[in-house]
Amino acid sequence: MPNEWQSVLDEISNNVSEMAFNVYFRNFNLVSNEDGVITISVPNSMIKNSIEKKYLSAVEGALEANHIKYNEIKIIISEVDARKKAIARRAIEVLPENLPKSISSTPSKHETSSTTITYGGKTRFSTSNTGLNPKYRFDNYVIGSNNDLAVSAAHAVIEHPGERYNPYFIYGGSGLGKTHLIQAIGNEIHERYPEKKVLYVTIEQFYHEFVEAMRKKIEGFAEKYRHVDVLIVDDFQYIVGKEKSQEEFFHTFNELHNANKQIIVSSDRLPNQIATVDARLASRLMTGIPIDIQMPDFEVRCAILKMKAEMLGAEIDDKTVEYLADNIRTNIRDLEGELNRFLALAELRGVKPSELIDEDDGIASQNIIATKRRNASPKQVVDKVAKYYDLTSKDLYGTKRTKNIKNARQIAMYLMNEELGLSTVRIGNEFNKDHTTIMHGIKVVKTSLKNDFRLREQITELREKIYSN
């Protein structure tokens, strides 16, 4: 029933947002319709769980609108995507075979290589290597409210490279999955359009190659970067202070953009907030609607832990997942690191990961981030917030309602609730205010976070300060 299934998808797209459809239903495929059971495949468990919890009624409505009878809907993980995931687990990066003998390499942070090749005494840069790490794919990237807009835009880029969201610029704190996402885009485009030249580099790699090209008079540097169809640049914030490299990147950007070639850039902040970045370059990077990635909420952190454990072929119970998700709130990298520590310790001791939580020797609390979070006090949150906004703790605890003090006070309330897990009554006692006032303050911040990118950045920075020394 190919035509009928397309009608079902069309009906779903009419009843959910474009973003939700791109994120959850792009690979929503009919497997079979037998004996009253409709079996549908999706790429991963995160999408499966989200559809079952949030969008099952939309699926049921679409089936009924197309007069498709059924007794049960069964959603399974695609075998093809499961095989891809298994390949990704075993994936290692190798240099292309049969390269000429005279090769020198400058390693990047993902062991991708900046390869130069000598031909007849002349040294030139090679563009044969994409620089992409094959383990970064969409089927092992967990989608949540913290990154769904970025993922939706990413799919638009994949469908129409160079046409929509160009440049595609994402920003957010360290360890939130930016590298994974931009490389997943690159891998998907490379797989879909094998004729397109895709190149991933860090800005540090771009800088070092540029310096090397000038110093050694190596040919082909501009050709390497300007004769690609998709240029992916990671960690753009490290271009600070590199004026000549900025100028070269500016000209590279213009040439690619004018030719409708796709440009993808990640950074920890907006380009116009990076000191010494040329105003022209910052302006160019801002033309494609920059999108930020936030720290995932509790449910998404749980999903990430389950996905990571699944990729490692390890079993992990809900108790351990929830313990880690509740305690590690800094970034995904720390979350993954603590998961690996738990799994390794459990294997060494011959116990289940959950048993480490119950041990009397405090093995589960040895992680410095988790310990800091438990030991953080409401006063420490107030002190950090006050200092961040050039106020005093007395200002926040006081009764003044000037806009800057009121905003900072509400942010402190929000962080106490989100980060320390305090109830509105407990926070109200801290500020000597009624709990309904606290509820209102928290709601104001949550509502503002949906559209206020600057506030999102401030919350991220404050989280890091709360957990720092």
Solvent accessible surface area in square Angstrom, and as a share of the most:
residue,aa,sasa,rsa
1,M,70,0.31
2,P,113,0.71
3,N,128,0.66
4,E,86,0.39
5,W,19,0.07
6,Q,95,0.42
7,S,45,0.29
8,V,0,0.00
9,L,27,0.13
10,D,68,0.35
11,E,54,0.24
12,I,0,0.00
13,S,45,0.29
14,N,118,0.60
15,N,94,0.48
16,V,23,0.13
17,S,63,0.41
18,E,113,0.51
19,M,65,0.29
20,A,9,0.07
21,F,44,0.18
22,N,31,0.16
23,V,5,0.03
24,Y,15,0.06
25,F,2,0.01
26,R,57,0.21
27,N,58,0.30
28,F,2,0.01
29,N,78,0.40
30,L,46,0.23
31,V,81,0.47
32,S,33,0.21
33,N,59,0.30
34,E,115,0.52
35,D,144,0.74
36,G,20,0.19
37,V,45,0.26
38,I,0,0.00
39,T,17,0.10
40,I,0,0.00
41,S,10,0.07
42,V,1,0.00
43,P,11,0.07
44,N,1,0.01
45,S,34,0.22
46,M,24,0.11
47,I,11,0.06
48,K,50,0.21
49,N,64,0.33
50,S,9,0.06
51,I,0,0.00
52,E,70,0.31
53,K,169,0.72
54,K,136,0.58
55,Y,42,0.16
56,L,56,0.28
57,S,82,0.53
58,A,20,0.15
59,V,0,0.00
60,E,59,0.27
61,G,35,0.33
62,A,1,0.01
63,L,0,0.00
64,E,110,0.49
65,A,55,0.42
66,N,37,0.19
67,H,162,0.72
68,I,14,0.07
69,K,183,0.77
70,Y,54,0.21
71,N,133,0.68
72,E,89,0.40
73,I,30,0.15
74,K,101,0.43
75,I,10,0.05
76,I,52,0.27
77,I,53,0.27
78,S,16,0.10
79,E,126,0.56
80,V,79,0.45
81,D,25,0.13
82,A,47,0.37
83,R,138,0.50
84,K,65,0.28
85,K,5,0.02
86,A,22,0.17
87,I,106,0.54
88,A,6,0.04
89,R,110,0.40
90,R,167,0.61
91,A,31,0.24
92,I,138,0.70
93,E,55,0.25
94,V,115,0.66
95,L,80,0.40
96,P,48,0.30
97,E,149,0.67
98,N,150,0.77
99,L,42,0.21
100,P,46,0.29
101,K,206,0.87
102,S,61,0.40
103,I,62,0.32
104,S,62,0.40
105,S,59,0.38
106,T,48,0.28
107,P,105,0.66
108,S,17,0.11
109,K,107,0.45
110,H,30,0.13
111,E,143,0.64
112,T,3,0.02
113,S,17,0.11
114,S,2,0.01
115,T,6,0.03
116,T,5,0.03
117,I,8,0.04
118,T,44,0.25
119,Y,123,0.47
120,G,90,0.86
121,G,71,0.68
122,K,125,0.53
123,T,46,0.27
124,R,72,0.26
125,F,12,0.05
126,S,17,0.11
127,T,55,0.32
128,S,73,0.47
129,N,36,0.18
130,T,29,0.17
131,G,4,0.04
132,L,14,0.07
133,N,19,0.10
134,P,48,0.30
135,K,85,0.36
136,Y,34,0.13
137,R,36,0.13
138,F,26,0.11
139,D,9,0.04
140,N,3,0.01
141,Y,11,0.04
142,V,11,0.07
143,I,6,0.03
144,G,5,0.05
145,S,85,0.55
146,N,13,0.07
147,N,5,0.02
148,D,28,0.14
149,L,78,0.39
150,A,0,0.00
151,V,0,0.00
152,S,11,0.07
153,A,2,0.01
154,A,0,0.00
155,H,9,0.04
156,A,8,0.06
157,V,0,0.00
158,I,0,0.00
159,E,74,0.33
160,H,79,0.35
161,P,24,0.15
162,G,7,0.07
163,E,130,0.58
164,R,104,0.38
165,Y,60,0.23
166,N,22,0.11
167,P,0,0.00
168,Y,2,0.01
169,F,1,0.01
170,I,0,0.00
171,Y,1,0.00
172,G,8,0.07
173,G,11,0.11
174,S,64,0.41
175,G,7,0.07
176,L,4,0.02
177,G,19,0.18
178,K,17,0.07
179,T,23,0.13
180,H,23,0.10
181,L,0,0.00
182,I,0,0.00
183,Q,0,0.00
184,A,1,0.01
185,I,0,0.00
186,G,0,0.00
187,N,15,0.08
188,E,30,0.14
189,I,0,0.00
190,H,75,0.34
191,E,91,0.41
192,R,86,0.31
193,Y,48,0.18
194,P,101,0.63
195,E,128,0.58
196,K,54,0.23
197,K,112,0.47
198,V,8,0.05
199,L,8,0.04
200,Y,1,0.00
201,V,0,0.00
202,T,8,0.05
203,I,1,0.01
204,E,61,0.27
205,Q,11,0.05
206,F,0,0.00
207,Y,60,0.23
208,H,87,0.39
209,E,1,0.00
210,F,21,0.09
211,V,53,0.30
212,E,30,0.13
213,A,11,0.08
214,M,102,0.46
215,R,167,0.61
216,K,112,0.47
217,K,170,0.72
218,I,15,0.08
219,E,74,0.33
220,G,15,0.14
221,F,14,0.06
222,A,41,0.32
223,E,78,0.35
224,K,5,0.02
225,Y,0,0.00
226,R,53,0.19
227,H,107,0.48
228,V,5,0.03
229,D,28,0.14
230,V,0,0.00
231,L,1,0.01
232,I,0,0.00
233,V,0,0.00
234,D,1,0.00
235,D,22,0.11
236,F,0,0.00
237,Q,18,0.08
238,Y,112,0.42
239,I,0,0.00
240,V,63,0.36
241,G,52,0.50
242,K,43,0.18
243,E,133,0.60
244,K,134,0.57
245,S,2,0.02
246,Q,5,0.02
247,E,80,0.36
248,E,26,0.12
249,F,0,0.00
250,F,10,0.04
251,H,77,0.34
252,T,0,0.00
253,F,3,0.01
254,N,31,0.16
255,E,76,0.34
256,L,1,0.01
257,H,64,0.28
258,N,125,0.64
259,A,55,0.42
260,N,107,0.55
261,K,64,0.27
262,Q,1,0.00
263,I,1,0.00
264,I,0,0.00
265,V,0,0.00
266,S,0,0.00
267,S,0,0.00
268,D,44,0.23
269,R,89,0.33
270,L,21,0.10
271,P,0,0.00
272,N,96,0.49
273,Q,68,0.30
274,I,7,0.04
275,A,67,0.52
276,T,93,0.54
277,V,19,0.11
278,D,51,0.27
279,A,82,0.63
280,R,119,0.44
281,L,0,0.00
282,A,7,0.05
283,S,61,0.40
284,R,87,0.32
285,L,0,0.00
286,M,63,0.28
287,T,87,0.51
288,G,6,0.06
289,I,117,0.59
290,P,15,0.09
291,I,4,0.02
292,D,4,0.02
293,I,0,0.00
294,Q,25,0.11
295,M,17,0.08
296,P,1,0.01
297,D,63,0.33
298,F,71,0.30
299,E,116,0.52
300,V,9,0.05
301,R,12,0.05
302,C,17,0.10
303,A,21,0.16
304,I,9,0.04
305,L,0,0.00
306,K,89,0.38
307,M,2,0.01
308,K,35,0.15
309,A,1,0.01
310,E,73,0.33
311,M,31,0.14
312,L,106,0.53
313,G,65,0.62
314,A,32,0.25
315,E,161,0.72
316,I,31,0.16
317,D,51,0.26
318,D,85,0.44
319,K,99,0.42
320,T,0,0.00
321,V,1,0.01
322,E,85,0.38
323,Y,43,0.16
324,L,1,0.01
325,A,0,0.00
326,D,53,0.27
327,N,8,0.04
328,I,1,0.00
329,R,25,0.09
330,T,26,0.15
331,N,25,0.13
332,I,24,0.12
333,R,143,0.52
334,D,44,0.23
335,L,0,0.00
336,E,61,0.27
337,G,38,0.37
338,E,4,0.02
339,L,0,0.00
340,N,66,0.34
341,R,61,0.22
342,F,1,0.00
343,L,28,0.14
344,A,51,0.39
345,L,36,0.18
346,A,5,0.04
347,E,143,0.64
348,L,149,0.74
349,R,108,0.39
350,G,68,0.65
351,V,45,0.26
352,K,136,0.58
353,P,15,0.10
354,S,17,0.11
355,E,77,0.35
356,L,1,0.00
357,I,40,0.20
358,D,92,0.48
359,E,49,0.22
360,D,153,0.79
361,D,87,0.45
362,G,28,0.27
363,I,11,0.05
364,A,7,0.05
365,S,40,0.26
366,Q,111,0.49
367,N,26,0.14
368,I,109,0.55
369,I,27,0.14
370,A,2,0.02
371,T,45,0.26
372,K,53,0.22
373,R,23,0.08
374,R,107,0.39
375,N,105,0.54
376,A,18,0.14
377,S,39,0.25
378,P,19,0.12
379,K,116,0.49
380,Q,91,0.40
381,V,0,0.00
382,V,0,0.00
383,D,51,0.26
384,K,59,0.25
385,V,0,0.00
386,A,2,0.02
387,K,163,0.69
388,Y,51,0.20
389,Y,56,0.21
390,D,132,0.69
391,L,30,0.15
392,T,78,0.45
393,S,30,0.19
394,K,169,0.72
395,D,30,0.15
396,L,0,0.00
397,Y,70,0.27
398,G,25,0.24
399,T,116,0.67
400,K,124,0.53
401,R,162,0.59
402,T,77,0.44
403,K,160,0.68
404,N,88,0.45
405,I,13,0.06
406,K,62,0.26
407,N,63,0.32
408,A,1,0.01
409,R,7,0.03
410,Q,16,0.07
411,I,9,0.04
412,A,0,0.00
413,M,3,0.01
414,Y,13,0.05
415,L,0,0.00
416,M,0,0.00
417,N,40,0.21
418,E,53,0.24
419,E,3,0.02
420,L,27,0.13
421,G,52,0.50
422,L,36,0.18
423,S,63,0.40
424,T,30,0.17
425,V,88,0.50
426,R,98,0.36
427,I,0,0.00
428,G,2,0.02
429,N,107,0.55
430,E,43,0.19
431,F,6,0.03
432,N,141,0.72
433,K,56,0.24
434,D,83,0.43
435,H,76,0.34
436,T,77,0.45
437,T,58,0.34
438,I,0,0.00
439,M,101,0.45
440,H,105,0.47
441,G,1,0.01
442,I,12,0.06
443,K,142,0.60
444,V,54,0.31
445,V,5,0.03
446,K,92,0.39
447,T,76,0.44
448,S,41,0.27
449,L,26,0.13
450,K,142,0.60
451,N,129,0.66
452,D,61,0.32
453,F,60,0.25
454,R,108,0.39
455,L,18,0.09
456,R,37,0.13
457,E,17,0.07
458,Q,31,0.14
459,I,1,0.00
460,T,18,0.11
461,E,67,0.30
462,L,0,0.00
463,R,26,0.09
464,E,86,0.39
465,K,85,0.36
466,I,16,0.08
467,Y,12,0.05
468,S,60,0.39
469,N,170,0.87
